[in-house]
């Protein structure tokens, strides 16, 4: 059997397959169908300081080879997670990566400090890239001294921390200063150039980067002339975005010295292998869980078969092992 172990900074994992944030709940919901201990790690649903009700329905819309979602970060809040969810997760022998979000560096730092004290949280992922929080440009202007404040928030403007290197640096630094646990920065694929943002997260102390998240999209019903979602915009995920994700992982992995977790459209083992070859140290399975609760384990089993079939001793040998000198057609 091949060696499946990988490391994300100081976070050692049994294998490179993670259940990505947002589609696997808090993990407990899947425990009857999935042996959680088989996962490399479990990334929780994104947590905010206080509970959130999320957006009004409909929240999900099927699209060609993908899905739009506008859940709006519905969650129980950090306090309830630490009290009710995390103790139950500790019984499953799986590394738990807590995904957190705040629009304030100070609040994010306080959340990171609370998780630093929590038994059972192996690492912290900063969700800097959710497309369902509208207009965060006020954070980017804070303390910049570059003119007047931006316009008031509006549904039509979707802006994220991870679209701005300065804001990304401040948020990651704030969290890293308050925890000894590995901090992963989840970046947005919806940018012109990921390199300066990824490098800002690395300078601020991130142990690894998650690349990436959903792409902002819309779906309109001609019969009603309204959005098919309860909000105007949503996040596009699923196989439709996989080629975009593979490119962004390849580009980002060349731009930084810390590990990259590749996320985007992974349904089968071959999809995960693409991301590993592009430079990912680990991969996340997300939207596939909506149709198959065991999707992450099936991907893991496929990777194991691939390594054995090709007599590859360690999954780490695949990281960035793309042959760039030849095309598929020779």
Secondary structure by P-SEA (a helix, b strand, c coil): ccccccccccccccccccccccccccccccccccccccccbbbccccccccccccccccccccccccccccccccccaaaaacccaaaaaaacbbbbbbbbbccaaaaaaaaaaaaacccccbbbbccccccccccccccccccccccccccccccccccccccaaaaaaaaaaaaaccccbbbbbbbcccccaaaaaaaaaaaccccccccccccccccccccccccccccbbbbbcccaaaaaaaaaaaaaacccbbbbbbcccccaaaaaaaaaacccbbbbccccccccaaaaaaaaaaaaaaaaacccccccccccccccccccc
